[in-house]
Amino acid sequence: MDLIHKVLNVAVPLLTFIGLLFFLPPFLIYKFISFMRRSKSIENMAGKVVLITGASSGIGEHLAYEYAKRGARLALAARREDRLRAVADKARGLGSPDAIVLPADVSILEHCNRLVNETVNHFGQLDHLVNNAGVLQAGSFEDWTQGQFSKLVSIMDINFWGSVYCTHFSLPHLRKSKGKIVVISSCATWFSTPKFGFYNASKAALTCFFETLRAELGSDIVITIVSPGVIESEMTRSSQFLSQVRSNLTPSKSTEGCTKAIVDSACRGDRCLTEPAWVRFGFWLRIFCPELLEKLFQLMATKKNPAGTSIKDD
């Protein structure tokens, strides 16, 4: 058995490399042609129903505005009802025929069941589910105290389980409408940014789960996984370290530009989107030069952030 593994350790990488030399060029051509076809048959959202979680600020708020401009009917969910009502009013002014407000905490299973039921009861259908609700906590792992660990649990409850719960209750309705699921993950799944270990882990779990679900669902429901870079939002402005990233390493992307790209991608039926596109370089750095990426973040993570200093809706 050990001999077999020794042979495979040599043969598999070699055969994979040779196979890629022949397979990759035609596959890239196929992907380009497929993208062009999808771009010509982009989904018309007029009258369609979109449920957006975390819609009170940041990416979720501007996703509501972008869908509204395309004539979609909106169900907006978040914990801050007053902010939601302001977003709903603006969305109606931008072109949404109807926008309802659903105060909810997606970390609570019953809330997710209720908001999906209320959406379908009000509109009679569900076409797009946008899993956007998320929170962020900053702090080095060794600085966390025992009393603060409940905040870390909430990161996974909201960032991961909130999307899982909403998706579970939405699937029957999305199957009926041949709808779409949009998942707002993060480039943190491959950047492993220091001081955000639990946020990074929650987004990695989110991406892995929905890639698995995509395989289980087949072509019945399209899942678009979005990996934004540093986007101008309440969440990124609240973090000292992300402010350093914005000012010292990368230019941040406007929320409006990001959300337009997200809705375009969802309406095309894309599998994934990295926005801005150049942020993908981090993925290749992670594969080919992980030590360089690690050193880069070590150099940047020089200022101390007290553990648990920022928790914001996105």
LUMDO-658616 format. One line per 2 residues: their letters; for each residue z, y negated, x of N, C-alpha, C. Coordinates in Angstrom, 1 decimal. Atoms other than C-alpha are relative to their C-alpha. Layout:
A) Z/Y/X/Z/Y/X/Z/Y/X  ...;
END
This chain:
MD) 0.0/1.2/0.8/0.0/0.0/0.0/0.0/-1.3/0.9  0.0/1.1/-0.9/0.8/-2.4/2.8/-1.4/-0.2/0.7;
LI) 1.4/0.1/-0.6/-2.6/-1.7/4.4/-1.0/-0.6/-1.0  0.8/0.6/1.1/-4.3/-2.5/1.1/0.2/-1.6/0.0;
HK) -0.3/1.4/0.1/-2.6/-5.9/1.0/-0.5/-0.7/1.3  0.5/0.6/-1.3/-3.5/-6.6/4.7/-1.5/-0.2/-0.1;
VL) 1.4/0.1/0.2/-7.1/-5.9/3.9/-0.4/-1.1/-1.0  0.3/1.0/1.0/-7.0/-8.1/0.8/0.3/-1.4/0.5;
NV) -0.4/1.3/-0.6/-5.3/-10.9/2.7/-1.1/-0.6/0.8  1.1/0.4/-0.8/-8.4/-11.1/4.9/-1.2/-0.1/-0.8;
AV) 1.2/0.0/0.7/-11.1/-10.2/2.5/-0.1/-1.0/-1.2  0.1/0.9/1.2/-10.2/-12.3/-0.6/-0.3/-1.4/0.4;
PL) 0.4/1.4/-0.3/-10.2/-15.7/1.1/-1.5/-0.1/0.5  1.4/0.0/-0.5/-13.5/-14.8/2.9/-1.0/0.1/-1.1;
LT) 0.9/-0.2/1.1/-15.2/-13.5/-0.2/0.0/-1.2/-1.0  -0.1/1.2/0.8/-13.9/-16.5/-2.2/-0.8/-1.2/0.6;
FI) 0.7/1.1/-0.6/-15.3/-19.0/0.3/-1.5/0.3/-0.1  1.4/-0.3/0.1/-18.7/-17.2/0.4/-0.5/-0.2/-1.5;
GL) 0.4/0.1/1.4/-18.8/-17.0/-3.4/-0.1/-1.5/-0.5  0.0/1.5/0.3/-18.0/-20.8/-3.7/-1.2/-0.6/0.5;
LF) 1.2/0.6/-0.5/-20.9/-21.6/-1.5/-1.2/0.1/-0.9  1.1/-0.3/0.9/-23.3/-20.0/-4.0/0.3/-0.5/-1.4;
FL) -0.4/0.3/1.4/-21.4/-20.7/-7.2/0.2/-1.5/-0.3  -0.4/1.4/0.3/-20.2/-24.3/-6.8/-1.2/-0.9/-0.3;
PP) 1.1/0.9/0.3/-23.6/-26.2/-6.7/-0.5/0.1/-1.5  0.4/-0.1/1.4/-24.9/-24.7/-10.0/1.1/-0.4/-1.0;
FL) -1.1/0.3/0.9/-21.5/-25.0/-11.6/0.2/-1.5/-0.2  -0.1/1.4/0.1/-21.3/-28.7/-10.8/-1.1/-0.6/-0.8;
IY) 1.1/0.5/0.8/-24.7/-29.3/-12.2/0.3/0.3/-1.5  -0.3/-0.4/1.4/-23.6/-27.4/-15.4/1.1/-1.0/-0.5;
KF) -1.0/0.9/0.5/-20.5/-29.6/-15.6/-0.5/-1.4/-0.3  0.6/1.3/0.2/-22.5/-32.8/-15.3/-0.9/0.0/-1.3;
IS) 0.8/-0.1/1.2/-25.0/-31.7/-18.0/0.9/0.1/-1.2  -0.9/-0.1/1.2/-22.1/-30.7/-20.3/0.7/-1.3/-0.3;
FM) -0.6/1.4/0.2/-20.4/-34.1/-19.7/-1.0/-0.9/-0.7  1.0/0.9/0.7/-23.6/-35.9/-20.7/-0.3/0.4/-1.4;
RR) 0.1/-0.4/1.4/-24.0/-33.8/-23.8/1.2/-0.5/-0.9  -1.2/0.4/0.8/-20.4/-34.5/-24.9/0.0/-1.5/-0.2;
SK) 0.0/1.4/0.1/-20.9/-38.2/-24.2/-1.0/-0.5/-1.1  1.0/0.4/1.0/-23.9/-38.3/-26.6/0.5/0.4/-1.4;
SI) -0.5/-0.4/1.3/-21.9/-36.6/-29.4/1.5/-0.3/-0.1  -1.4/0.4/0.1/-18.6/-38.5/-29.2/0.5/-0.1/-1.4;
EN) -0.5/-0.1/1.3/-16.4/-38.0/-32.2/0.2/-1.4/-0.7  -0.2/1.2/0.8/-16.4/-40.7/-34.9/1.4/0.1/-0.6;
MA) -1.4/-0.1/0.4/-12.8/-41.5/-35.6/0.3/-0.7/-1.4  -0.1/0.8/1.3/-13.4/-43.6/-38.8/0.6/1.0/-1.1;
GK) -0.7/-0.8/1.1/-11.0/-42.2/-41.5/0.7/1.2/0.5  -0.7/-1.2/-0.5/-9.6/-39.5/-39.2/1.5/-0.4/0.1;
VV) -1.5/0.2/-0.1/-5.8/-39.0/-39.0/0.5/0.3/1.4  -0.5/-0.2/-1.3/-4.0/-39.4/-35.7/1.5/-0.2/0.0;
LI) -1.5/0.1/-0.1/-0.3/-38.7/-35.1/0.3/-0.2/1.5  -0.3/0.4/-1.3/1.0/-40.4/-32.0/1.5/-0.1/0.2;
TG) -1.4/0.1/-0.3/4.5/-39.8/-30.6/0.2/-1.0/1.2  -0.3/1.0/-1.0/6.2/-42.4/-28.4/-0.9/-1.3/-0.2;
AS) 1.0/1.0/0.3/4.1/-45.1/-30.1/0.6/-1.4/-0.1  -0.6/1.3/0.1/6.6/-48.0/-29.9/-0.3/-0.9/1.2;
SG) 0.2/0.9/-1.2/5.6/-49.2/-26.4/-0.9/0.7/0.9  0.8/-0.6/-1.1/3.5/-48.6/-23.3/-1.3/0.7/-0.5;
IG) 1.2/-0.7/0.2/0.7/-46.1/-23.4/-0.2/0.4/-1.5  0.0/-0.3/1.5/1.6/-44.9/-27.0/-0.4/-1.1/-0.8;
EH) 0.3/1.2/0.8/1.5/-48.4/-28.4/-1.5/-0.3/0.1  1.4/0.4/-0.2/-1.9/-49.1/-26.9/-1.0/1.1/-0.4;
LA) 0.8/-1.1/0.6/-3.3/-45.7/-27.9/-0.2/-0.3/-1.5  0.1/0.4/1.4/-2.5/-46.8/-31.5/-1.0/-1.1/-0.2;
YE) 1.0/1.1/0.1/-4.5/-50.0/-31.0/-1.4/0.5/0.2  1.3/-0.5/-0.3/-7.4/-48.1/-29.5/-0.6/0.8/-1.1;
YA) 0.5/-0.8/1.1/-7.6/-45.6/-32.3/-0.2/-0.9/-1.2  0.1/0.9/1.1/-7.1/-48.4/-34.8/-1.4/-0.7/0.0;
KR) 1.3/0.6/-0.2/-10.2/-50.2/-33.4/-1.2/0.9/-0.4  1.1/-1.0/0.4/-12.2/-47.0/-34.2/0.2/0.4/-1.4;
GA) -0.2/-0.3/1.5/-11.0/-46.9/-37.8/0.8/1.1/-0.4  -0.9/-1.2/0.3/-8.5/-44.1/-37.6/1.2/-0.4/-0.8;
RL) -1.2/0.1/0.7/-5.6/-43.7/-39.9/1.1/0.5/0.9  -1.0/-0.3/-1.0/-2.3/-43.6/-38.0/1.3/0.4/-0.5;
AL) -1.4/-0.3/0.2/1.0/-41.9/-38.1/0.7/-0.3/1.3  -0.7/0.5/-1.3/3.3/-43.6/-35.5/1.4/0.4/0.0;
AA) -1.3/-0.5/-0.1/6.4/-41.9/-34.3/0.7/-0.5/1.2  -0.8/0.4/-1.2/9.2/-43.1/-32.0/1.4/-0.2/-0.6;
RR) -1.4/0.2/0.4/13.0/-43.8/-32.1/0.2/-1.4/-0.5  -0.2/1.4/0.3/12.7/-47.6/-32.3/-0.8/-0.5/-1.2;
ED) 0.8/0.3/1.2/11.7/-48.3/-35.9/-0.5/-1.4/-0.1  0.5/1.4/0.1/11.5/-52.1/-35.6/-1.3/-0.2/0.9;
RL) 1.1/0.1/-0.8/9.1/-51.8/-32.7/-1.2/0.8/-0.6  1.0/-0.7/0.7/7.1/-49.2/-34.6/-0.7/-0.8/-1.1;
RA) 0.6/0.8/1.1/6.6/-51.5/-37.6/-0.8/-1.1/0.6  0.8/1.1/-0.6/5.3/-54.3/-35.3/-1.3/0.6/0.5;
VA) 1.3/-0.7/-0.5/2.8/-51.8/-33.7/-0.9/0.3/-1.2  0.8/-0.4/1.2/1.7/-50.6/-37.2/-0.7/-1.2/-0.6;
DK) 0.5/1.3/0.5/1.2/-54.2/-38.4/-1.2/-0.4/0.8  1.1/0.4/-0.9/-1.0/-55.0/-35.4/-1.1/1.0/-0.1;
AR) 1.1/-1.0/0.1/-2.9/-51.7/-35.7/-0.8/-0.2/-1.3  0.7/0.2/1.2/-3.8/-52.5/-39.3/-0.9/-1.2/0.2;
GL) 0.9/1.2/-0.3/-5.1/-55.9/-38.1/-1.1/0.3/0.8  1.0/-0.4/-0.9/-7.2/-54.2/-35.5/-1.1/0.9/-0.7;
GS) 1.0/-0.8/0.7/-9.0/-52.0/-38.1/0.5/1.3/-0.6  -0.5/-1.2/0.6/-6.8/-49.1/-39.1/0.2/-0.2/-1.5;
PD) -0.2/0.1/1.5/-7.1/-48.5/-42.9/1.4/0.2/-0.5  -1.3/-0.3/0.4/-3.6/-47.2/-43.0/0.8/0.5/1.2;
AI) -0.9/-0.4/-1.2/-0.7/-46.8/-40.5/1.4/0.1/-0.6  -1.3/-0.2/0.5/2.6/-45.3/-41.4/1.0/0.1/1.2;
VL) -1.0/0.0/-1.1/5.9/-45.5/-39.4/0.9/1.2/-0.3  -0.8/-1.2/0.2/7.9/-42.3/-38.8/1.1/0.0/1.1;
PA) -1.1/0.0/-1.0/11.2/-42.9/-37.0/0.5/1.4/0.3  -0.3/-1.4/-0.3/12.0/-39.7/-35.1/0.4/0.1/1.5;
DV) -0.3/-0.4/-1.4/13.5/-38.2/-32.0/-0.6/1.3/0.3  0.8/-1.2/-0.2/11.1/-35.6/-30.7/0.8/1.1/0.7;
SI) -0.8/-1.0/-0.6/13.8/-33.8/-28.8/0.8/0.9/-1.1  -0.7/-0.8/1.1/15.2/-32.6/-32.2/-1.1/0.7/-0.8;
LE) 1.0/-0.9/0.6/13.2/-29.7/-33.7/-0.3/-0.5/-1.5  0.2/0.4/1.5/13.8/-30.8/-37.4/-0.7/-1.3/-0.1;
HC) 0.7/1.3/0.1/12.6/-34.3/-36.7/-1.5/0.2/0.2  1.4/-0.3/-0.3/9.3/-32.9/-35.3/-0.7/0.6/-1.2;
NR) 0.5/-0.7/1.2/8.8/-30.7/-38.4/-0.2/-1.1/-1.1  0.1/1.0/1.0/9.5/-33.7/-40.6/-1.1/-0.9/0.2;
LV) 1.1/1.0/-0.2/7.1/-36.1/-39.0/-1.4/0.6/-0.2  1.3/-0.6/0.3/4.3/-33.6/-39.1/-0.3/0.2/-1.5;
NE) 0.1/-0.2/1.4/5.0/-32.8/-42.7/-0.3/-1.3/-0.8  0.2/1.3/0.7/5.2/-36.5/-43.7/-1.4/-0.5/0.3;
TV) 1.4/0.5/-0.3/1.9/-37.2/-41.9/-1.0/0.7/-0.9  0.9/-0.8/0.9/0.1/-34.4/-43.8/0.2/-0.3/-1.5;
NH) -0.2/0.3/1.4/1.7/-35.2/-47.1/-0.5/-1.3/-0.4  0.5/1.3/0.3/0.7/-38.8/-46.8/-1.5/-0.1/0.0;
FG) 1.4/0.1/-0.2/-2.8/-38.4/-45.5/-0.8/1.2/-0.5  0.7/-1.2/0.5/-3.7/-34.9/-46.6/-0.7/0.8/1.2;
QL) 0.7/-0.6/-1.1/-4.9/-33.9/-43.1/0.6/-0.5/1.3  -0.3/0.4/-1.4/-4.3/-34.1/-39.3/-1.1/0.3/0.9;
DH) 1.1/-0.2/-0.9/-7.1/-34.5/-36.8/0.3/-0.1/1.5  -0.4/0.1/-1.4/-5.6/-35.6/-33.5/1.5/-0.1/0.0;
LV) -1.4/0.2/-0.4/-2.1/-35.0/-32.2/0.1/-0.5/1.4  -0.1/0.6/-1.3/-1.2/-37.2/-29.3/1.5/0.1/0.4;
NN) -1.4/-0.2/-0.6/1.9/-35.9/-27.4/0.2/-1.0/1.1  -0.2/1.1/-1.0/2.9/-39.1/-25.6/1.4/-0.3/0.3;
AG) -1.4/0.4/-0.2/6.7/-39.5/-26.0/0.5/0.5/1.3  -0.5/-0.4/-1.3/8.4/-39.4/-22.7/1.1/-1.0/0.5;
VL) -1.1/0.8/-0.6/11.4/-40.7/-20.7/0.0/0.2/1.5  0.0/-0.1/-1.5/12.0/-41.3/-17.0/1.4/-0.3/0.5;
QA) -1.2/0.2/-0.6/15.1/-41.1/-14.9/-0.2/-0.1/1.5  0.1/0.2/-1.5/15.4/-42.4/-11.3/1.3/0.4/0.7;
GS) -1.2/-0.3/-0.7/17.8/-41.1/-8.7/-0.2/1.2/0.9  0.1/-1.2/-0.9/18.0/-38.8/-5.7/0.9/1.1/-0.5;
FE) -0.7/-1.2/0.6/19.2/-35.3/-6.7/1.5/0.0/0.5  -1.3/-0.1/-0.5/22.3/-35.4/-4.4/0.9/-1.1/-0.5;
DW) -0.8/1.1/0.5/23.5/-38.7/-6.0/0.5/0.3/-1.4  -0.4/-0.3/1.4/23.8/-37.2/-9.5/1.4/0.6/-0.1;
TQ) -1.3/-0.5/0.3/27.3/-36.6/-10.8/0.0/1.0/-1.1  -0.1/-1.0/1.1/28.4/-33.8/-13.1/-0.1/-0.7/-1.4;
GQ) 0.1/0.7/1.3/28.8/-36.3/-15.9/-1.3/-0.5/-0.4  1.4/0.5/0.3/25.2/-37.5/-15.6/-1.0/1.0/-0.3;
FS) 1.0/-1.0/0.2/23.5/-34.2/-16.0/-0.5/0.1/-1.4  0.5/0.0/1.3/23.2/-34.6/-19.7/-1.3/-0.8/-0.1;
KL) 1.3/0.8/0.0/20.6/-37.3/-19.0/-1.1/0.8/0.5  1.1/-0.8/-0.6/18.6/-34.8/-16.9/-0.5/1.0/-1.1;
VS) 0.4/-1.0/1.1/18.6/-32.3/-19.8/-0.9/-0.7/-1.0  0.8/0.7/1.0/17.2/-35.0/-22.1/-1.4/-0.3/0.5;
IM) 1.4/0.2/-0.5/14.2/-35.5/-19.8/-0.8/1.2/-0.4  0.8/-1.2/0.4/13.1/-31.9/-20.4/-0.1/0.1/-1.5;
DI) 0.0/-0.1/1.5/14.1/-32.1/-24.1/-1.1/-0.9/-0.6  1.0/0.9/0.6/11.8/-35.1/-24.7/-1.3/0.2/0.6;
NF) 1.4/0.0/-0.7/9.0/-34.8/-22.1/-0.6/1.4/-0.2  0.6/-1.3/0.2/8.5/-31.0/-22.6/0.2/0.5/-1.4;
WG) -0.2/-0.6/1.3/10.1/-29.7/-25.7/-0.5/-0.8/-1.1  0.5/0.9/1.1/9.2/-32.7/-27.8/-1.5/0.3/-0.3;
SV) 1.4/-0.3/0.2/5.5/-32.0/-27.2/-0.2/1.5/-0.5  0.1/-1.4/0.4/6.0/-28.2/-27.7/0.3/0.0/-1.5;
YC) -0.4/0.0/1.4/7.8/-28.8/-31.1/-1.1/-0.6/-0.9  1.0/0.6/0.8/5.2/-31.2/-32.4/-1.3/0.8/-0.1;
TH) 1.2/-0.9/0.0/2.4/-28.9/-31.4/0.2/1.2/-0.9  -0.3/-1.2/0.8/4.0/-25.9/-33.0/-0.2/-0.3/-1.5;
FS) 0.1/0.3/1.4/4.2/-27.6/-36.4/-1.4/-0.6/-0.4  1.3/0.6/0.3/0.8/-29.3/-36.1/-1.2/1.1/0.0;
LP) 1.1/-0.9/-0.2/-1.3/-26.2/-35.2/-0.7/0.5/-1.2  0.7/-0.4/1.2/-2.0/-24.9/-38.7/-0.9/-1.1/-0.6;
HL) 0.8/1.2/0.5/-3.3/-28.4/-39.7/-1.1/-0.3/0.9  1.1/0.2/-0.9/-5.3/-28.8/-36.6/-1.0/1.1/0.0;
RK) 1.0/-1.1/0.1/-6.9/-25.4/-37.0/-0.9/-0.3/-1.3  0.7/0.2/1.2/-7.9/-26.4/-40.5/-1.0/-1.1/0.1;
SK) 0.9/1.1/-0.2/-9.5/-29.7/-39.4/-0.9/0.2/1.3  0.6/-0.1/-1.3/-10.8/-28.3/-36.1/0.3/-1.2/0.9;
GK) -0.4/1.2/-0.6/-8.8/-31.0/-34.5/0.2/0.1/1.5  -0.2/0.1/-1.5/-7.7/-32.0/-31.0/1.5/-0.3/0.3;
IV) -1.4/0.3/-0.5/-4.4/-32.2/-29.0/-0.2/-0.8/1.3  0.0/0.9/-1.3/-4.0/-35.0/-26.4/1.4/0.1/0.6;
VI) -1.2/-0.1/-0.7/-1.3/-34.4/-23.9/0.1/-1.0/1.1  -0.2/1.0/-1.1/0.0/-37.3/-21.8/0.9/0.6/1.0;
SS) -0.8/-0.6/-1.1/1.2/-35.6/-18.6/0.1/-1.1/1.1  -0.1/0.9/-1.1/1.2/-37.3/-15.2/-0.5/0.5/1.3;
CA) 0.4/-0.5/-1.3/-0.2/-37.2/-11.7/1.2/0.4/0.8  -1.2/-0.4/-0.6/3.4/-36.6/-10.8/0.1/1.5/0.1;
TW) 0.0/-1.5/-0.1/2.6/-32.9/-11.3/-0.5/0.4/1.3  0.5/-0.4/-1.3/0.9/-32.9/-7.9/0.6/-1.0/1.1;
FS) -0.5/0.9/-1.0/2.4/-36.0/-6.2/1.5/0.3/0.4  -1.4/-0.3/-0.4/6.1/-34.8/-6.3/0.7/-1.2/0.5;
TP) -0.6/1.3/-0.4/7.3/-38.4/-6.1/1.6/0.2/0.2  -1.5/0.0/-0.1/10.9/-38.6/-4.6/0.7/-0.9/-0.9;
KF) -0.9/0.6/0.9/13.7/-39.7/-6.8/-0.4/0.2/-1.5  0.4/-0.3/1.4/11.9/-38.5/-9.9/-0.2/1.6/-0.1;
GF) 0.1/-1.5/0.0/12.4/-34.7/-9.4/-0.1/0.6/-1.3  -0.1/-0.6/1.4/13.3/-33.9/-13.0/-1.2/-0.5/-0.8;
YN) 1.2/0.5/0.7/10.5/-36.1/-14.4/-1.2/0.7/0.5  1.2/-0.7/-0.5/8.0/-34.5/-12.1/0.0/1.5/-0.5;
AS) -0.1/-1.4/0.5/9.3/-31.0/-13.1/-0.4/0.1/-1.5  0.3/-0.1/1.4/9.1/-31.8/-16.8/-1.5/-0.2/-0.3;
KA) 1.5/0.2/0.2/5.4/-33.0/-16.5/-0.7/1.2/0.5  0.7/-1.2/-0.5/4.5/-30.0/-14.4/0.1/1.2/-1.0;
AL) -0.2/-1.0/1.0/6.0/-27.7/-17.1/-1.0/-0.3/-1.2  0.8/0.4/1.2/4.1/-29.7/-19.8/-1.5/0.4/0.3;
TC) 1.4/-0.3/-0.3/0.7/-29.3/-18.0/-0.2/1.5/0.0  0.1/-1.4/-0.1/1.3/-25.6/-17.3/0.0/0.7/-1.4;
FF) -0.1/-0.5/1.3/2.3/-24.9/-20.9/-1.3/-0.2/-0.8  1.2/0.3/0.8/-0.8/-26.6/-22.4/-1.2/0.6/0.6;
ET) 1.1/-0.8/-0.5/-3.2/-25.0/-20.0/0.1/1.5/-0.5  -0.1/-1.4/0.5/-1.8/-21.6/-21.1/-0.3/0.0/-1.5;
LR) 0.3/0.1/1.4/-2.0/-22.7/-24.8/-1.5/-0.1/-0.2  1.4/0.1/0.1/-5.6/-23.7/-24.3/-0.7/1.4/0.1;
AE) 0.5/-1.3/-0.1/-6.4/-20.2/-23.1/0.2/0.9/-1.2  -0.4/-0.8/1.2/-4.6/-18.7/-26.1/-0.8/-0.4/-1.2;
LG) 0.6/0.6/1.2/-6.3/-21.0/-28.7/-1.6/0.2/0.1  1.4/-0.1/-0.2/-9.8/-20.6/-27.2/-0.7/-1.3/-0.4;
SD) 0.7/1.3/0.3/-12.3/-23.1/-28.6/0.3/-0.5/-1.4  -0.4/0.5/1.3/-10.6/-23.5/-32.0/0.5/-1.4/0.0;
IV) -0.6/1.3/-0.1/-8.6/-26.5/-30.9/-0.2/-0.5/1.4  0.2/0.6/-1.4/-9.6/-28.8/-28.0/1.3/-0.6/0.5;
IT) -1.1/0.7/-0.6/-6.8/-29.8/-25.7/-0.4/-0.8/1.2  0.3/0.9/-1.1/-7.2/-32.8/-23.4/1.3/-0.4/0.7;
IV) -1.2/0.3/-0.8/-4.6/-33.1/-20.7/-0.3/-1.2/0.9  0.2/1.3/-0.7/-4.3/-36.6/-19.3/1.1/-0.1/1.1;
SP) -0.9/0.2/-1.1/-2.8/-37.3/-15.9/-0.2/-1.4/0.5  0.1/1.4/-0.5/-2.3/-41.1/-15.5/0.6/-0.2/1.3;
GV) -0.6/0.4/-1.2/-1.6/-42.7/-12.2/1.1/-1.0/-0.4  -1.0/1.0/0.3/0.7/-45.8/-12.1/-0.7/-1.0/-1.0;
IE) 0.6/0.8/1.1/0.0/-47.6/-15.4/1.0/-1.2/-0.3  -0.9/1.1/0.4/1.4/-51.1/-16.3/0.6/0.3/-1.4;
SE) -0.7/-0.3/1.2/4.0/-50.3/-18.9/1.5/-0.3/0.2  -1.5/0.3/-0.1/7.7/-50.8/-19.8/0.6/1.0/0.9;
MT) -0.7/-1.0/-0.8/8.5/-47.5/-18.1/-0.2/-0.3/1.5  0.2/0.2/-1.5/6.9/-48.3/-14.7/0.6/-1.3/0.5;
RS) -0.7/1.3/-0.4/8.2/-51.9/-14.7/1.5/0.2/0.2  -1.4/-0.2/-0.1/11.7/-50.6/-15.1/0.5/0.7/1.2;
SQ) -0.4/-0.8/-1.1/11.7/-48.5/-12.0/-0.2/-0.7/1.3  0.1/0.7/-1.3/12.4/-50.0/-8.6/-1.0/0.7/0.9;
FL) 0.9/-0.8/-0.9/10.6/-47.2/-6.7/-1.5/-0.1/-0.5  1.4/0.1/0.5/7.5/-47.3/-9.0/-0.5/-1.5/0.2;
SQ) 0.5/1.4/-0.3/7.4/-51.1/-8.5/-0.4/-0.1/1.5  0.4/-0.1/-1.4/7.3/-50.4/-4.7/-1.4/0.6/0.1;
VR) 1.3/-0.7/-0.1/4.4/-48.0/-5.3/-1.1/-1.0/-0.5  1.0/0.9/0.5/2.6/-50.6/-7.4/-0.4/-1.1/1.0;
SN) 0.2/1.2/-0.9/3.0/-53.4/-4.8/-0.5/0.4/1.4  0.3/-0.4/-1.4/2.7/-51.4/-1.6/-1.1/1.0/0.2;
LT) 0.9/-1.1/-0.2/0.5/-48.4/-2.1/-1.2/0.0/-0.9  1.2/-0.1/0.9/-1.7/-48.4/-5.2/0.0/-1.1/-1.0;
PS) 0.1/1.0/1.1/-3.0/-51.0/-7.6/0.3/0.7/-1.4  -0.3/-0.7/1.3/-1.7/-50.2/-11.1/-1.2/-0.3/-1.0;
KS) 1.1/0.1/1.0/-4.1/-49.7/-14.0/0.5/-0.7/-1.2  -0.5/0.6/1.2/-3.9/-51.8/-17.1/0.1/1.0/-1.1;
TE) -0.2/-0.9/1.1/-2.6/-50.1/-20.2/-1.2/0.1/-0.9  1.2/0.1/0.9/-5.6/-51.2/-22.3/-1.1/0.9/0.6;
GC) 1.1/-0.7/-0.6/-8.1/-49.8/-19.8/0.3/1.5/0.0  -0.4/-1.4/0.0/-6.2/-46.5/-19.5/-0.1/0.6/-1.4;
TK) 0.1/-0.6/1.3/-5.9/-45.9/-23.2/-1.4/0.1/-0.6  1.4/-0.2/0.5/-9.6/-46.6/-23.9/-0.6/1.2/0.7;
AI) 0.5/-1.2/-0.7/-10.4/-44.0/-21.3/0.5/1.3/-0.6  -0.6/-1.1/0.6/-8.0/-41.6/-22.9/-0.6/0.4/-1.4;
VD) 0.6/-0.3/1.3/-9.4/-41.9/-26.4/-1.5/0.4/0.1  1.4/-0.5/-0.3/-13.0/-41.7/-25.1/0.0/1.4/0.4;
SA) -0.1/-1.4/-0.5/-12.0/-38.5/-23.3/0.3/1.0/-1.1  -0.3/-0.9/1.2/-10.4/-37.0/-26.4/-1.1/0.1/-0.9;
CR) 1.1/0.0/1.0/-13.3/-37.9/-28.6/-1.2/0.8/0.6  1.0/-0.9/-0.6/-15.7/-36.2/-26.1/0.4/1.4/0.0;
GD) -0.5/-1.4/-0.1/-13.5/-33.1/-26.1/0.1/0.4/1.4  -0.2/-0.4/-1.4/-12.8/-33.2/-22.3/1.2/0.9/0.1;
RC) -1.1/-0.9/-0.3/-10.5/-30.6/-20.9/1.2/-0.8/0.7  -1.0/0.8/-0.8/-8.7/-33.1/-18.6/-0.5/-1.4/0.4;
LT) 0.4/1.3/-0.5/-8.7/-36.7/-17.5/1.1/-0.5/1.0  -0.9/0.7/-0.9/-7.2/-38.4/-14.5/-0.4/-1.5/0.0;
EP) 0.3/1.5/0.1/-7.0/-42.2/-14.9/1.0/-0.8/0.7  1.3/0.2/-0.4/-7.8/-44.0/-12.8/-0.5/1.2/0.8;
AW) 0.6/-1.2/-0.6/-10.2/-41.3/-11.4/0.3/0.2/1.5  -0.2/-0.1/-1.5/-9.5/-42.1/-7.7/1.3/0.6/0.3;
VR) -1.3/-0.5/-0.3/-5.9/-40.9/-8.1/-0.1/1.5/0.3  0.2/-1.5/-0.3/-7.3/-37.3/-7.9/0.2/0.3/1.5;
FG) -0.1/-0.2/-1.5/-7.2/-37.8/-4.1/1.4/0.6/0.3  -1.3/-0.6/-0.2/-3.5/-36.9/-4.4/0.0/1.5/-0.2;
FW) 0.1/-1.5/0.2/-4.4/-33.4/-5.7/-0.6/0.6/1.2  0.6/-0.6/-1.2/-6.6/-32.8/-2.7/0.9/-0.1/1.2;
LR) -1.0/0.2/-1.1/-4.0/-34.2/-0.3/1.1/1.1/-0.1  -1.0/-1.0/0.2/-1.5/-31.8/-1.9/-0.4/1.4/0.5;
IF) 0.6/-1.3/-0.4/-3.8/-28.8/-1.2/-0.2/0.0/1.5  0.4/-0.1/-1.4/-5.1/-29.7/2.3/1.0/-0.6/1.0;
CP) -0.9/0.6/-1.0/-2.5/-32.0/3.9/1.3/-0.3/-0.7  -1.2/0.3/0.7/0.8/-31.6/2.0/1.1/-0.7/0.9;
EL) -1.0/0.7/-0.9/2.8/-32.7/5.1/-0.3/-1.5/0.1  0.4/1.4/0.0/0.9/-36.0/5.1/0.5/-0.7/-1.2;
LE) -0.5/0.6/1.2/1.7/-36.7/1.5/1.5/-0.1/-0.1  -1.4/0.0/-0.1/5.3/-35.7/2.0/0.6/-1.2/0.9;
KL) -0.5/1.1/-1.0/5.7/-38.1/5.0/-0.2/-1.4/-0.6  0.4/1.3/0.6/4.0/-40.9/3.0/1.1/-0.4/-1.0;
FQ) -1.0/0.3/1.0/6.6/-40.7/0.2/1.4/-0.2/0.7  -1.3/0.2/-0.7/9.5/-40.3/2.7/0.1/-1.4/0.6;
LM) 0.0/1.3/-0.6/8.5/-43.6/4.3/0.2/-1.1/-1.1  -0.1/0.9/1.1/8.3/-45.3/0.9/1.4/0.0/-0.6;
AT) -1.3/-0.1/0.8/11.6/-44.0/-0.5/1.2/-0.4/0.9  -1.0/0.5/-0.9/13.8/-46.1/1.7/1.1/-0.7/-0.7;
KK) -1.1/0.8/0.7/15.7/-48.2/-0.9/0.7/1.0/-1.0  -0.8/-0.9/0.9/18.5/-46.6/-2.8/0.0/-0.5/-1.4;
NP) -0.1/0.2/1.4/18.3/-46.3/-6.5/1.2/0.7/-0.6  -1.1/-0.8/0.6/21.6/-45.4/-8.3/-0.5/1.0/-0.9;
AG) 0.4/-1.1/0.8/21.2/-42.1/-10.0/0.1/-0.4/-1.5  0.0/0.2/1.4/20.3/-42.4/-13.7/-0.3/-1.5/-0.4;
TS) 0.1/1.4/0.3/19.2/-46.0/-13.5/-1.2/-0.4/-0.9  1.0/0.5/1.0/16.1/-46.1/-15.7/-0.4/1.1/-0.9;
IK) 0.5/-1.0/1.0/15.4/-44.3/-18.9/-0.7/-0.8/-1.1  0.8/0.8/0.9/12.6/-45.8/-21.0/-1.0/0.9/-0.8;
DD) 1.1/-0.6/0.7/10.2/-44.7/-23.7/-1.3/-0.4/0.6  1.4/0.4/-0.4/6.6/-44.5/-22.8/-0.9/0.2/-1.2;
END
